[in-house]
Amino acid sequence: MIIKRERYMSFLKKFKDNEVIKVITGIRRSGKTFLMNMFIDELRKEGITDDQIIHINFEDLAFNDIKDEMDLYHYVHDHENKEKKNYLFFDEIQHVNNWEKAINSFRVDMNADIYITGSNAHLLSGELATLLSGRYVELEVYPLSFKEYYDFKKGTPQTSYQLFTQYIVDGGFPAVDIAPSDDLKIALKNGIFDSVVLRDIALRSNTRDDQAIVAIIEYLMGELGSAISANNISNTLRSNGFKTTTSTVISYLHLLEQSYLFYQAKKYDIRGKKMMSTLGKYYVADTGLRNTRLNKDHRDNFGHQIENIVFVELLRRGYNVNVGDYSGKEIDFVAKKGTTVEYYQVTEHLPENSTRETDNLRFIPDGYKKIVLSLSQFDTGSVDGIPVKYLIDWLLEEYN
């Protein structure tokens, strides 16, 4: 069974044979390697021959001898096609020390189209950004959107709500969604969790205290959509017998973001047009991972879980997303993309005889788009000039 990721494939095709380096990032098992393999298959269909393609997955023991930039440099030049264009694919390249120096060299001294993947945001920091400033494009790959999940499951309007609640439980990791049994789905999600914690967080933190990291993750998963304080996390951990400090918790939170396991939504002052120093919120990359880890179902903290899905969907659509504050009234999300600004409120249903969900939006004096997303089909329409959309319809929309 194949789940085609058409939007991501279109991105790669758009930049094919462009001198910029294509950097594919995202949480483990979100589909980066599969996407790369699909794109290689497309190249072959176009007539690119195997001797023009160099594909290395650095988590494959066959390439365990490639330790640093010189090993990589020599391997590629030993296998390059000197007569034609080369297509270089490097999977999980963060395992190679100083890899960015080799990549920059290939860009300069080879006739090559270069693609790299990595499961850590650190990939695009430091020397790489300096060496390749303006010479790379990033494609962040997320777990399946609800629309991708719905299409794969051959959803219909009659089954959409049931599929949505199942999506909250299953999540969007492709390998999980094609698994034939619930037991296998759970095993796969536990494996993904362990690989993220042990490979992308614990190793980079230079700590052996994996349990403290897990405790922080479980705390964040249990508090989706709530304001988070590193000091409160530290106090909670200490009360449970962990020896930790607030500064250590802050460093772990940073690593959790770099691994793409969590995203932070900072608080934005809409009136003052500036970020606030007050507490932000954290959202998990995949609700299925959260529910399996905490042994919960879709009903647990349901409102914040659907809020989580909207937050990640906005990221997937290319928005920068923050929590809004307008004169003390909280706006669930302020979504920005270029000069576009949109305000969102997310709810299970509009409360009877109350305009609470729309009040927070209608008093904002600017002319930017304002929308309420409700999981009740009966709420659709308009309240005080604020459009109310059915959340599932919004998730299934086509977008640019």
C-alpha positions in Angstrom: 0.0 0.0 0.0 1.4 3.4 -1.0 0.4 6.8 0.4 1.3 9.3 -2.2 2.5 12.7 -0.8 1.7 14.8 -3.9 2.3 18.2 -2.3 5.8 17.2 -1.2 6.5 15.5 -4.5 5.5 18.7 -6.3 7.9 20.7 -4.2 10.8 18.4 -5.1 9.9 18.5 -8.8 9.7 22.3 -8.7 13.3 22.5 -7.5 14.7 19.6 -9.6 17.9 20.5 -11.4 18.1 23.7 -9.5 21.4 24.5 -8.0 19.9 25.0 -4.5 20.3 22.1 -2.1 17.0 20.5 -1.1 16.9 19.9 2.7 14.1 17.6 3.8 13.4 17.8 7.5 10.8 16.4 9.9 10.2 14.0 12.8 11.4 10.4 12.4 9.1 8.1 10.4 7.1 11.0 8.9 7.9 9.7 5.4 11.2 11.5 4.4 12.9 8.4 3.2 9.9 7.1 1.4 9.5 10.5 -0.3 13.1 10.4 -1.4 12.7 6.9 -2.8 9.5 7.9 -4.7 11.4 10.9 -6.2 14.3 8.6 -7.2 11.7 6.4 -9.0 10.4 9.4 -10.8 13.9 10.3 -12.0 14.3 6.8 -13.4 11.1 7.1 -15.3 12.5 10.3 -16.8 15.5 8.4 -18.1 18.0 9.1 -15.3 20.2 6.0 -15.1 21.4 4.3 -11.9 25.0 5.3 -12.5 23.9 9.0 -12.1 22.3 8.3 -8.7 24.2 8.1 -5.4 21.8 7.3 -2.5 23.2 6.8 1.0 21.1 6.1 4.1 23.4 6.8 7.0 21.4 4.6 9.3 22.2 1.6 7.0 25.2 -0.3 8.4 26.5 -0.7 4.8 27.6 2.9 5.1 28.9 2.7 8.7 32.5 3.5 7.5 31.5 7.0 6.4 32.3 8.8 9.6 33.2 12.4 8.5 33.3 14.8 5.7 36.4 13.4 4.1 35.0 9.8 4.1 31.8 11.2 2.4 33.8 13.3 -0.1 35.9 10.4 -1.2 33.0 7.9 -1.4 31.0 10.3 -3.6 33.8 11.1 -6.0 34.7 7.4 -6.2 31.2 6.7 -7.4 30.4 9.8 -9.5 29.4 9.8 -13.1 32.0 12.2 -14.7 30.1 12.4 -18.0 26.6 13.2 -16.8 24.7 15.1 -14.1 24.8 13.3 -10.7 21.8 13.1 -8.3 23.0 12.9 -4.7 20.6 11.7 -2.0 21.8 11.6 1.6 19.4 10.2 4.2 19.8 11.2 7.9 23.0 13.0 7.1 23.4 14.3 10.7 25.3 11.1 11.5 28.3 12.3 9.5 30.7 14.6 11.3 31.2 18.0 9.5 28.9 16.7 6.7 28.1 20.3 5.7 31.7 20.8 4.4 31.3 17.9 2.0 27.9 19.1 0.8 29.2 22.5 0.1 32.2 21.0 -1.8 29.8 18.9 -4.0 27.8 22.0 -4.7 31.0 23.8 -5.9 33.0 21.1 -7.7 30.4 18.7 -9.1 27.7 18.7 -11.7 25.2 17.6 -9.1 21.6 18.0 -7.9 21.7 17.5 -4.1 19.0 16.3 -1.7 19.5 15.7 2.1 17.3 14.6 4.9 17.6 14.9 8.7 15.4 14.4 11.8 16.7 17.3 13.7 16.3 21.0 13.3 19.9 21.4 14.3 20.6 20.4 10.7 19.9 23.9 9.6 21.8 25.8 12.2 25.4 26.9 12.6 27.9 26.3 9.9 25.5 24.9 7.3 23.4 28.1 7.3 26.6 30.1 7.0 28.1 28.0 4.2 24.9 27.7 2.2 23.2 31.0 3.0 20.6 31.5 0.2 21.6 28.3 -1.5 19.2 25.8 0.1 15.5 25.3 0.4 13.8 23.4 3.2 10.9 21.1 3.0 9.5 20.0 6.3 7.7 16.7 6.1 4.9 16.2 8.7 3.0 13.0 9.5 -0.1 12.6 7.3 -2.6 15.4 7.4 -6.2 14.4 8.0 -6.9 14.9 4.3 -4.2 12.5 3.4 -5.5 10.0 6.0 -9.1 10.5 4.8 -8.1 10.0 1.1 -6.1 6.9 2.0 -9.0 5.4 4.0 -11.4 6.3 1.1 -13.4 8.5 3.4 -16.9 9.8 2.5 -19.0 12.6 4.1 -20.9 9.9 6.0 -17.7 8.5 7.5 -15.7 11.7 8.0 -16.5 12.2 11.7 -15.7 8.6 12.6 -12.5 8.8 10.6 -11.5 12.0 12.3 -11.8 10.5 15.8 -9.9 7.5 14.6 -7.2 9.8 13.2 -6.8 11.3 16.6 -6.0 7.8 18.0 -4.0 6.5 15.0 -2.1 9.6 14.2 -0.5 10.3 10.9 2.7 8.2 10.7 2.4 6.4 7.4 3.7 3.1 8.6 1.2 3.1 11.4 -1.7 4.0 9.2 -1.1 1.1 6.8 -0.6 -1.4 9.7 -3.2 -4.2 9.6 -3.9 -4.4 13.3 -4.2 -2.2 16.4 -1.5 -4.1 18.2 1.0 -3.5 15.4 0.0 0.2 15.3 0.8 0.5 19.0 4.1 -1.3 18.6 5.1 1.0 15.8 4.2 4.1 17.7 6.2 2.9 20.7 9.1 2.2 18.4 8.9 5.7 16.9 8.8 7.2 20.4 11.8 5.3 21.5 13.8 6.2 18.4 13.0 9.9 18.8 13.9 9.9 22.5 17.1 7.7 22.3 18.5 8.9 18.9 17.5 12.5 18.5 17.2 13.7 22.1 19.1 11.7 24.6 22.3 11.4 22.5 22.3 15.2 21.7 21.7 16.1 25.3 24.8 14.1 26.4 22.8 12.7 29.3 22.0 9.2 30.4 18.9 10.4 32.3 16.5 9.2 29.7 13.8 8.9 32.3 13.8 12.6 33.0 13.4 13.3 29.3 10.5 10.9 29.1 8.9 12.5 32.2 9.1 15.9 30.5 7.6 14.5 27.3 4.7 12.9 29.2 4.1 16.1 31.1 3.8 18.1 27.9 1.6 15.5 26.3 -0.7 15.6 29.3 -0.9 19.4 29.1 -1.6 20.0 25.4 -2.9 23.5 24.8 -2.0 24.7 28.4 0.5 27.4 29.3 3.8 25.8 30.1 6.4 26.9 32.7 9.8 25.3 32.8 9.9 26.1 36.5 6.7 24.2 37.1 8.0 21.2 35.1 11.2 21.3 37.1 9.2 21.4 40.4 7.0 18.5 39.3 10.0 16.4 38.3 11.7 17.1 41.6 8.6 16.1 43.6 8.7 12.8 41.7 12.3 12.1 42.7 14.2 13.5 39.7 17.3 15.6 40.3 16.9 18.5 37.8 17.0 22.2 37.5 14.9 24.7 35.6 17.8 25.5 33.2 18.1 21.7 32.5 14.4 21.6 31.7 14.7 24.6 29.3 17.6 22.8 27.5 15.5 19.6 27.2 12.5 21.6 25.9 14.8 23.0 23.2 15.9 19.5 22.2 12.3 18.4 22.0 11.6 21.1 19.5 14.7 20.4 17.5 13.6 16.7 17.2 10.2 17.9 15.8 8.4 16.1 18.5 6.9 19.3 19.9 6.3 22.8 18.6 6.0 25.8 20.8 3.3 28.4 20.2 4.5 31.7 21.8 2.2 34.4 23.0 1.7 37.4 20.7 0.3 40.7 21.7 -2.0 41.7 18.9 -2.5 45.3 20.0 1.2 45.9 20.7 2.3 43.8 17.7 5.0 42.1 19.6 5.9 38.8 21.2 5.1 38.5 25.0 7.3 37.1 27.7 4.4 35.2 29.3 4.1 31.5 29.0 3.7 29.8 25.7 2.0 26.5 24.8 3.4 23.2 23.4 1.7 21.0 20.8 2.8 17.5 19.9 3.7 16.5 16.3 1.2 13.6 16.3 -1.8 13.0 18.6 -1.6 9.2 17.9 1.9 9.2 19.5 0.6 11.1 22.5 -2.4 8.8 23.0 -0.4 5.6 22.8 2.3 6.9 25.1 -0.3 8.1 27.7 -2.6 5.1 27.1 -5.4 7.5 26.3 -8.2 7.6 23.6 -9.6 10.4 21.6 -11.9 11.5 24.4 -9.1 12.5 26.8 -8.5 16.3 26.7 -10.5 16.2 23.5 -10.8 20.0 23.0 -7.1 20.5 23.2 -6.4 17.5 20.9 -8.5 19.0 18.1 -6.8 22.4 18.8 -3.5 20.5 18.4 -4.6 19.1 15.0 -5.5 22.6 13.8 -2.1 24.0 15.0 -0.1 21.4 13.1 -2.3 21.8 10.1 -1.6 25.5 10.0 2.1 24.7 10.2 1.7 22.2 7.4 0.1 24.9 5.3 3.1 27.1 5.7 2.0 29.5 8.5 4.0 30.7 11.4 1.6 30.2 14.4 1.4 31.8 17.8 -1.2 32.1 20.5 -2.8 35.6 20.4 -3.6 38.1 23.2 -5.9 41.1 22.6 -6.4 43.2 25.7 -6.4 40.1 27.9 -8.6 38.0 25.6 -7.0 34.9 24.3 -7.1 34.1 20.6 -6.3 30.4 20.0 -4.1 31.0 17.0 -2.6 34.0 15.1 -1.4 32.5 11.8 1.0 34.5 9.6 2.4 33.7 6.1 4.1 36.6 4.4 1.8 39.6 4.6 -1.2 37.4 5.4 -2.5 37.3 8.9 -5.4 35.1 10.0 -7.1 34.6 13.5 -8.6 31.3 14.5 -10.7 30.0 17.4 -11.2 26.2 17.7 -14.1 24.6 19.6 -16.0 21.4 19.9 -19.2 23.3 19.5 -20.5 26.8 20.0 -22.0 27.2 23.5 -25.7 27.8 23.6 -26.8 31.4 24.3 -23.1 32.5 24.4 -20.9 34.4 21.9 -17.7 33.6 23.9 -15.9 32.0 20.9 -16.6 34.9 18.5 -16.3 37.8 21.1 -12.6 37.4 21.3 -12.3 37.8 17.5 -14.9 40.5 16.7 -13.3 43.2 18.8 -10.0 43.0 17.1 -10.1 46.2 15.0 -8.0 45.2 12.0 -9.4 43.8 8.8 -7.6 40.5 8.8 -9.5 37.2 8.3 -11.1 35.8 11.4 -12.6 32.4 11.6 -14.1 30.0 14.1 -13.6 26.2 13.5 -16.2 24.0 15.2 -16.5 20.3 15.3 -20.3 20.6 15.1 -21.8 20.8 11.7 -24.8 22.6 13.2 -22.7 25.6 14.0 -21.7 26.6 10.5 -22.7 30.0 9.3 -21.9 33.4 10.8 -22.1 34.9 14.2 -21.7 38.7 14.6 -20.0 38.7 11.2 -17.5 36.0 12.1 -17.7 33.0 9.8 -18.0 29.6 11.5 -16.7 26.6 9.6 -17.1 22.9 10.1 -13.6 21.8 11.3 -13.6 18.6 9.2 -14.5 20.5 6.0 -11.7 23.0 6.7 -9.2 20.1 7.2 -10.3 18.6 3.9 -10.0 21.9 1.9 -7.6 22.2 -0.9 -5.1 25.0 -0.3 -2.1 26.7 -2.0 
